[in-house]
Amino acid sequence: MTPFPAAGSAPVLAGGADAPQIAAECHIWSLPPLPHPSSWFGLLDSSELLRCSSFAHELDLARFVTGRMLAKTALASLVGTSPEAIRFRTRCTECGGPHGKPHAVGAGAGWELSISHSGDIVAVAIALGSPLGLDVEQAEPWSGPELPPEYELVLTPVERAAVEALPEERRARACLTYWTRKEAVLKATGEGLNTPMTDFTLSGPEEPPTLLTWHPPDATRPVPALADVRLGEDCHGAVAALGVRSVLPTVHSSAELLPAGQAVKRRPHAHPVRIISTERPPPGSTGRARSPAGAPH
């Protein structure tokens, strides 16, 4: 395996992680799916390698490995260690299986992360001490006065009215803005897409992102801070953070994480297919909205 370059920045210390935070500094990296995912297996632990053996399609494997590679190399650069020293604990809150949101342990303890992918982009967000949710979605062509059908499961009446007040040519992207913000919220809270997206209302798609209310109103449910993230002209993104008043995303160049001379090119766009999900729901779950990109995150 090609050795990684030494961490290029001083480590960020976690000594103040217990202090109250007003803002969360969120670091974001993204890459296309790696072309030869098996060449990165040296970074994975036994449970991650077992997960790799479950993928039926090369692209799904590439997305998973890319997400782990990004997360481990990025977190290593923040704490000042090697990517091989970074370990994650992953456990599904629904079925107890070795999948779901990864949590850093050992050298990376105290840091929170979230991984997302859509089409030919894989992204990771990392912050110190603030649980995160990141969602990225690639825009797909849509024409006509009606909204894409999957948004019946996403928009509250207030949100739908906000979208329908826009010119027709801006409605599909407005819907996708709502989607990314809402999925980021549910990933940050740990509820995931088994919680209906209509359980809460957000500010308008062309306004600063804010969670306005849960349905029904419930003061015990968290209200994450939200920010939009731009990773390209055709990619919408949003990040949510718990326990802070605001989240401040910084998008980094992922080239600094790769071994010298290694580059990853974006795959050509395939003909878009609009579906709600190809992911099997966990045992005991009900049908919920799934990512427009169709693949599990």
C-alpha positions as a Markdown table, in Angstrom:
| # | Residue | x | y | z |
|---|---|---|---|---|
| 1 | Met | 0.0 | 0.0 | 0.0 |
| 2 | Thr | 1.3 | 3.5 | -0.9 |
| 3 | Pro | 2.4 | 5.3 | 2.3 |
| 4 | Phe | 0.4 | 8.4 | 3.3 |
| 5 | Pro | 2.1 | 11.7 | 3.7 |
| 6 | Ala | 2.7 | 13.0 | 7.2 |
| 7 | Ala | -0.1 | 15.2 | 8.6 |
| 8 | Gly | 0.4 | 18.6 | 7.2 |
| 9 | Ser | -1.0 | 20.6 | 10.1 |
| 10 | Ala | -0.6 | 20.8 | 13.8 |
| 11 | Pro | -3.1 | 18.6 | 15.8 |
| 12 | Val | -6.2 | 20.1 | 17.1 |
| 13 | Leu | -6.4 | 19.4 | 20.8 |
| 14 | Ala | -9.7 | 18.1 | 22.4 |
| 15 | Gly | -9.0 | 19.6 | 25.8 |
| 16 | Gly | -11.9 | 22.0 | 25.6 |
| 17 | Ala | -14.4 | 19.6 | 24.1 |
| 18 | Asp | -16.6 | 19.7 | 27.3 |
| 19 | Ala | -16.9 | 23.5 | 27.3 |
| 20 | Pro | -20.2 | 25.0 | 26.0 |
| 21 | Gln | -19.9 | 25.9 | 22.3 |
| 22 | Ile | -21.6 | 28.7 | 20.4 |
| 23 | Ala | -20.5 | 27.6 | 17.0 |
| 24 | Ala | -19.2 | 24.3 | 15.7 |
| 25 | Glu | -16.3 | 24.4 | 13.2 |
| 26 | Cys | -17.0 | 21.7 | 10.7 |
| 27 | His | -14.4 | 20.4 | 8.2 |
| 28 | Ile | -15.6 | 18.8 | 5.0 |
| 29 | Trp | -13.8 | 16.8 | 2.3 |
| 30 | Ser | -15.1 | 15.0 | -0.8 |
| 31 | Leu | -13.9 | 12.7 | -3.5 |
| 32 | Pro | -15.3 | 10.6 | -6.4 |
| 33 | Pro | -15.6 | 6.9 | -5.5 |
| 34 | Leu | -12.1 | 5.4 | -5.6 |
| 35 | Pro | -11.4 | 3.4 | -8.8 |
| 36 | His | -9.6 | 0.4 | -7.1 |
| 37 | Pro | -11.2 | 0.1 | -3.6 |
| 38 | Ser | -9.4 | -3.1 | -2.7 |
| 39 | Ser | -6.1 | -1.3 | -2.8 |
| 40 | Trp | -7.2 | 0.6 | 0.3 |
| 41 | Phe | -8.3 | -2.4 | 2.4 |
| 42 | Gly | -5.1 | -1.9 | 4.6 |
| 43 | Leu | -6.9 | 1.0 | 6.2 |
| 44 | Leu | -9.9 | -1.1 | 7.2 |
| 45 | Asp | -10.5 | -3.2 | 10.4 |
| 46 | Ser | -12.1 | -6.6 | 10.4 |
| 47 | Ser | -15.6 | -5.4 | 10.7 |
| 48 | Glu | -15.2 | -3.0 | 7.9 |
| 49 | Leu | -13.7 | -5.7 | 5.7 |
| 50 | Leu | -16.6 | -7.9 | 6.5 |
| 51 | Arg | -18.9 | -5.1 | 5.4 |
| 52 | Cys | -17.0 | -4.9 | 2.2 |
| 53 | Ser | -17.8 | -8.6 | 1.4 |
| 54 | Ser | -21.5 | -7.8 | 1.6 |
| 55 | Phe | -21.6 | -5.4 | -1.4 |
| 56 | Ala | -23.0 | -6.9 | -4.6 |
| 57 | His | -21.9 | -3.9 | -6.8 |
| 58 | Glu | -18.5 | -2.5 | -7.3 |
| 59 | Leu | -19.8 | 1.1 | -7.0 |
| 60 | Asp | -21.3 | 0.5 | -3.6 |
| 61 | Leu | -18.1 | -1.0 | -2.4 |
| 62 | Ala | -16.1 | 2.0 | -3.8 |
| 63 | Arg | -18.4 | 4.4 | -2.1 |
| 64 | Phe | -18.0 | 2.6 | 1.3 |
| 65 | Val | -14.3 | 2.4 | 1.1 |
| 66 | Thr | -13.9 | 6.0 | -0.1 |
| 67 | Gly | -16.0 | 7.2 | 2.8 |
| 68 | Arg | -13.8 | 5.3 | 5.3 |
| 69 | Met | -10.6 | 6.4 | 3.6 |
| 70 | Leu | -11.7 | 10.0 | 3.6 |
| 71 | Ala | -12.9 | 9.9 | 7.2 |
| 72 | Lys | -9.7 | 8.2 | 8.6 |
| 73 | Thr | -7.2 | 10.3 | 6.7 |
| 74 | Ala | -9.0 | 13.6 | 7.4 |
| 75 | Leu | -9.4 | 12.8 | 11.1 |
| 76 | Ala | -5.8 | 11.7 | 11.3 |
| 77 | Ser | -4.7 | 15.0 | 9.8 |
| 78 | Leu | -6.8 | 16.9 | 12.4 |
| 79 | Val | -5.5 | 15.0 | 15.5 |
| 80 | Gly | -1.9 | 14.5 | 14.2 |
| 81 | Thr | -1.7 | 10.8 | 13.8 |
| 82 | Ser | -1.6 | 8.2 | 11.1 |
| 83 | Pro | -4.8 | 7.0 | 9.3 |
| 84 | Glu | -4.1 | 3.5 | 10.4 |
| 85 | Ala | -4.4 | 4.6 | 14.1 |
| 86 | Ile | -8.0 | 5.9 | 13.5 |
| 87 | Arg | -10.7 | 3.4 | 14.5 |
| 88 | Phe | -14.5 | 3.6 | 14.3 |
| 89 | Arg | -17.2 | 1.9 | 16.2 |
| 90 | Thr | -20.4 | 1.3 | 14.2 |
| 91 | Arg | -23.7 | -0.2 | 15.4 |
| 92 | Cys | -27.1 | 0.1 | 13.9 |
| 93 | Thr | -29.6 | 1.5 | 16.4 |
| 94 | Glu | -32.4 | -0.4 | 14.7 |
| 95 | Cys | -31.1 | -4.0 | 14.4 |
| 96 | Gly | -27.7 | -3.9 | 16.2 |
| 97 | Gly | -25.8 | -4.8 | 13.0 |
| 98 | Pro | -22.3 | -3.5 | 12.2 |
| 99 | His | -23.6 | -0.6 | 10.0 |
| 100 | Gly | -24.9 | 2.9 | 10.6 |
| 101 | Lys | -23.2 | 6.1 | 11.7 |
| 102 | Pro | -19.5 | 5.6 | 12.6 |
| 103 | His | -18.2 | 6.9 | 15.9 |
| 104 | Ala | -14.5 | 7.6 | 16.4 |
| 105 | Val | -12.8 | 5.7 | 19.2 |
| 106 | Gly | -9.2 | 5.7 | 20.4 |
| 107 | Ala | -7.0 | 8.3 | 18.8 |
| 108 | Gly | -10.0 | 10.1 | 17.3 |
| 109 | Ala | -12.2 | 10.0 | 20.4 |
| 110 | Gly | -14.1 | 13.3 | 21.0 |
| 111 | Trp | -14.5 | 14.0 | 17.3 |
| 112 | Glu | -17.8 | 13.5 | 15.5 |
| 113 | Leu | -18.3 | 12.7 | 11.9 |
| 114 | Ser | -20.9 | 12.0 | 9.2 |
| 115 | Ile | -20.4 | 10.4 | 5.8 |
| 116 | Ser | -22.7 | 10.9 | 2.8 |
| 117 | His | -22.6 | 10.0 | -0.9 |
| 118 | Ser | -24.6 | 10.6 | -4.0 |
| 119 | Gly | -23.8 | 9.8 | -7.6 |
| 120 | Asp | -20.1 | 10.3 | -8.2 |
| 121 | Ile | -19.4 | 12.2 | -4.9 |
| 122 | Val | -18.5 | 10.9 | -1.5 |
| 123 | Ala | -18.2 | 13.4 | 1.4 |
| 124 | Val | -17.3 | 13.4 | 5.1 |
| 125 | Ala | -17.9 | 16.1 | 7.7 |
| 126 | Ile | -15.9 | 16.2 | 11.0 |
| 127 | Ala | -16.3 | 18.4 | 14.0 |
| 128 | Leu | -15.0 | 18.4 | 17.6 |
| 129 | Gly | -17.6 | 17.5 | 20.2 |
| 130 | Ser | -20.7 | 18.3 | 18.2 |
| 131 | Pro | -22.8 | 15.4 | 16.7 |
| 132 | Leu | -23.1 | 16.0 | 13.0 |
| 133 | Gly | -25.3 | 15.1 | 10.1 |
| 134 | Leu | -24.1 | 15.6 | 6.5 |
| 135 | Asp | -26.1 | 15.0 | 3.4 |
| 136 | Val | -25.1 | 15.5 | -0.2 |
| 137 | Glu | -27.3 | 15.0 | -3.3 |
| 138 | Gln | -26.6 | 15.4 | -6.9 |
| 139 | Ala | -29.2 | 17.3 | -8.8 |
| 140 | Glu | -31.2 | 15.5 | -11.5 |
| 141 | Pro | -33.1 | 17.0 | -14.4 |
| 142 | Trp | -36.8 | 17.5 | -13.8 |
| 143 | Ser | -39.3 | 19.4 | -15.9 |
| 144 | Gly | -43.0 | 20.2 | -15.7 |
| 145 | Pro | -45.2 | 22.1 | -13.3 |
| 146 | Glu | -45.7 | 19.1 | -10.8 |
| 147 | Leu | -43.1 | 18.4 | -8.1 |
| 148 | Pro | -41.0 | 15.2 | -8.2 |
| 149 | Pro | -43.3 | 12.6 | -6.7 |
| 150 | Glu | -41.0 | 11.5 | -3.8 |
| 151 | Tyr | -41.4 | 14.9 | -2.2 |
| 152 | Glu | -44.9 | 14.0 | -1.1 |
| 153 | Leu | -43.0 | 12.2 | 1.7 |
| 154 | Val | -40.8 | 15.1 | 2.4 |
| 155 | Leu | -42.6 | 18.5 | 2.4 |
| 156 | Thr | -44.9 | 19.8 | 5.0 |
| 157 | Pro | -47.8 | 22.0 | 3.7 |
| 158 | Val | -45.9 | 25.1 | 4.6 |
| 159 | Glu | -42.8 | 23.9 | 2.8 |
| 160 | Arg | -44.8 | 22.8 | -0.2 |
| 161 | Ala | -46.4 | 26.2 | -0.4 |
| 162 | Ala | -43.0 | 27.9 | -0.3 |
| 163 | Val | -41.8 | 25.7 | -3.2 |
| 164 | Glu | -44.9 | 26.2 | -5.3 |
| 165 | Ala | -44.5 | 30.0 | -4.9 |
| 166 | Leu | -41.2 | 29.8 | -6.9 |
| 167 | Pro | -41.0 | 29.9 | -10.7 |
| 168 | Glu | -41.3 | 26.4 | -12.2 |
| 169 | Glu | -37.7 | 26.1 | -13.2 |
| 170 | Arg | -36.5 | 26.6 | -9.6 |
| 171 | Arg | -38.8 | 24.2 | -7.9 |
| 172 | Ala | -37.0 | 20.9 | -8.3 |
| 173 | Arg | -33.8 | 22.4 | -6.9 |
| 174 | Ala | -35.7 | 24.0 | -4.0 |
| 175 | Cys | -37.1 | 20.5 | -3.2 |
| 176 | Leu | -33.6 | 19.1 | -3.2 |
| 177 | Thr | -32.5 | 21.9 | -0.9 |
| 178 | Tyr | -35.2 | 20.9 | 1.5 |
| 179 | Trp | -34.2 | 17.2 | 1.2 |
| 180 | Thr | -30.5 | 17.8 | 2.0 |
| 181 | Arg | -31.3 | 20.0 | 5.0 |
| 182 | Lys | -33.9 | 17.5 | 6.4 |
| 183 | Glu | -31.7 | 14.5 | 6.0 |
| 184 | Ala | -28.8 | 16.3 | 7.6 |
| 185 | Val | -31.1 | 17.1 | 10.6 |
| 186 | Leu | -32.2 | 13.4 | 11.0 |
| 187 | Lys | -28.6 | 12.1 | 10.7 |
| 188 | Ala | -27.4 | 14.6 | 13.3 |
| 189 | Thr | -30.2 | 13.6 | 15.8 |
| 190 | Gly | -29.5 | 9.9 | 15.1 |
| 191 | Glu | -33.1 | 9.2 | 14.0 |
| 192 | Gly | -32.3 | 8.7 | 10.3 |
| 193 | Leu | -34.9 | 8.2 | 7.6 |
| 194 | Asn | -37.1 | 6.0 | 9.7 |
| 195 | Thr | -38.4 | 9.3 | 11.1 |
| 196 | Pro | -40.7 | 11.0 | 8.6 |
| 197 | Met | -39.3 | 14.2 | 7.1 |
| 198 | Thr | -42.7 | 15.7 | 7.6 |
| 199 | Asp | -42.2 | 15.5 | 11.3 |
| 200 | Phe | -40.6 | 19.0 | 11.2 |
| 201 | Thr | -40.7 | 22.2 | 9.1 |
| 202 | Leu | -37.7 | 24.2 | 7.9 |
| 203 | Ser | -37.3 | 27.7 | 6.7 |
| 204 | Gly | -37.8 | 28.4 | 3.0 |
| 205 | Pro | -35.4 | 27.0 | 0.5 |
| 206 | Glu | -34.0 | 30.4 | -0.4 |
| 207 | Glu | -33.7 | 31.5 | 3.2 |
| 208 | Pro | -30.9 | 30.7 | 5.7 |
| 209 | Pro | -31.6 | 27.1 | 6.9 |
| 210 | Thr | -33.4 | 26.9 | 10.2 |
| 211 | Leu | -35.6 | 24.3 | 11.9 |
| 212 | Leu | -38.8 | 26.2 | 12.7 |
| 213 | Thr | -40.8 | 23.5 | 14.6 |
| 214 | Trp | -41.3 | 19.8 | 15.2 |
| 215 | His | -44.8 | 18.3 | 14.6 |
| 216 | Pro | -46.3 | 18.2 | 17.1 |
| 217 | Pro | -44.2 | 20.9 | 19.0 |
| 218 | Asp | -41.9 | 19.1 | 21.4 |
| 219 | Ala | -39.4 | 21.1 | 23.5 |
| 220 | Thr | -37.5 | 17.9 | 24.3 |
| 221 | Arg | -36.5 | 17.3 | 20.7 |
| 222 | Pro | -33.2 | 18.9 | 19.6 |
| 223 | Val | -33.0 | 21.8 | 17.3 |
| 224 | Pro | -29.7 | 21.4 | 15.3 |
| 225 | Ala | -27.8 | 24.3 | 13.8 |
| 226 | Leu | -27.8 | 24.1 | 10.0 |
| 227 | Ala | -25.7 | 25.3 | 7.1 |
| 228 | Asp | -25.7 | 24.7 | 3.4 |
| 229 | Val | -22.6 | 23.3 | 1.7 |
| 230 | Arg | -21.6 | 23.7 | -1.9 |
| 231 | Leu | -19.4 | 20.9 | -3.4 |
| 232 | Gly | -20.1 | 21.6 | -7.1 |
| 233 | Glu | -22.6 | 23.1 | -9.5 |
| 234 | Asp | -24.6 | 19.9 | -9.6 |
| 235 | Cys | -24.4 | 18.9 | -6.0 |
| 236 | His | -26.5 | 20.2 | -3.1 |
| 237 | Gly | -25.3 | 19.7 | 0.5 |
| 238 | Ala | -26.2 | 20.6 | 4.0 |
| 239 | Val | -24.7 | 19.9 | 7.5 |
| 240 | Ala | -26.4 | 19.9 | 10.9 |
| 241 | Ala | -24.8 | 20.1 | 14.3 |
| 242 | Leu | -26.2 | 19.5 | 17.8 |
| 243 | Gly | -25.6 | 21.5 | 20.9 |
| 244 | Val | -24.5 | 24.7 | 19.2 |
| 245 | Arg | -26.1 | 27.9 | 17.9 |
| 246 | Ser | -24.4 | 27.8 | 14.5 |
| 247 | Val | -22.3 | 25.5 | 12.4 |
| 248 | Leu | -19.4 | 26.9 | 10.2 |
| 249 | Pro | -18.4 | 24.5 | 7.4 |
| 250 | Thr | -15.0 | 24.7 | 5.7 |
| 251 | Val | -14.6 | 22.7 | 2.5 |
| 252 | His | -11.0 | 21.4 | 2.2 |
| 253 | Ser | -9.1 | 20.0 | -0.8 |
| 254 | Ser | -9.1 | 16.3 | -0.7 |
| 255 | Ala | -6.0 | 16.1 | -2.8 |
| 256 | Glu | -4.0 | 16.9 | 0.4 |
| 257 | Leu | -5.2 | 13.6 | 1.9 |
| 258 | Leu | -4.0 | 11.3 | -1.0 |
| 259 | Pro | -0.5 | 9.9 | -1.5 |
| 260 | Ala | 1.7 | 12.1 | -3.7 |
| 261 | Gly | 0.9 | 11.7 | -7.4 |
| 262 | Gln | -2.4 | 9.9 | -6.9 |
| 263 | Ala | -5.6 | 11.6 | -8.3 |
| 264 | Val | -9.2 | 10.4 | -8.5 |
| 265 | Lys | -11.2 | 11.5 | -11.5 |
| 266 | Arg | -15.0 | 11.9 | -11.5 |
| 267 | Arg | -16.9 | 9.1 | -13.3 |
| 268 | Pro | -18.9 | 10.1 | -16.4 |
| 269 | His | -22.6 | 10.8 | -15.6 |
| 270 | Ala | -24.9 | 7.9 | -16.2 |
| 271 | His | -28.4 | 8.6 | -17.4 |
| 272 | Pro | -30.3 | 9.7 | -14.3 |
| 273 | Val | -32.9 | 7.4 | -12.8 |
| 274 | Arg | -35.3 | 8.9 | -10.3 |
| 275 | Ile | -36.2 | 6.4 | -7.6 |
| 276 | Ile | -36.9 | 6.7 | -3.9 |
| 277 | Ser | -34.6 | 3.9 | -2.7 |
| 278 | Thr | -32.8 | 0.7 | -3.5 |
| 279 | Glu | -32.1 | 0.2 | 0.2 |
| 280 | Arg | -33.9 | -2.5 | 2.1 |
| 281 | Pro | -35.5 | -1.0 | 5.2 |
| 282 | Pro | -34.3 | -2.3 | 8.6 |
| 283 | Pro | -36.3 | -5.1 | 10.3 |
| 284 | Gly | -39.5 | -3.7 | 11.8 |
| 285 | Ser | -39.3 | -0.3 | 10.0 |
| 286 | Thr | -42.0 | 1.3 | 7.9 |
| 287 | Gly | -41.7 | 2.7 | 4.4 |
| 288 | Arg | -40.1 | 6.2 | 4.5 |
| 289 | Ala | -38.7 | 8.6 | 2.0 |
| 290 | Arg | -35.2 | 7.7 | 0.7 |
| 291 | Ser | -32.6 | 9.6 | -1.0 |
| 292 | Pro | -33.4 | 10.8 | -4.6 |
| 293 | Ala | -30.1 | 9.3 | -5.6 |
| 294 | Gly | -31.5 | 5.9 | -4.8 |
| 295 | Ala | -28.5 | 4.5 | -2.9 |
| 296 | Pro | -28.1 | 4.1 | 0.8 |
| 297 | His | -25.7 | 6.5 | 2.6 |
